[in-house]
């Protein structure tokens, strides 16, 4: 005796679906949010500008503080001393 006829009797047969086939689905047309795109772009540009300003201020302060720690440079020591040159 085979097990296949017993399984066919035990399992219910699929019932035919009386509903008609669906050929299309209604959905809302997507909209483009131009105001949202512009505002998010301006927000991102503002964030980049704020970061650049902060980094520039920190860099400028480090340059100023480094120069204040060194003794001042005398231009007379490093110039060509053209005023003291003799005429031939």
PyMOL commands that set and color helices and strands:
alter all, ss='L'
color gray80, all
select helices_A, chain A and resi 4-10+34-69+75-78+82-84
alter helices_A, ss='H'
color red, helices_A
deselect
rebuild
show_as cartoon
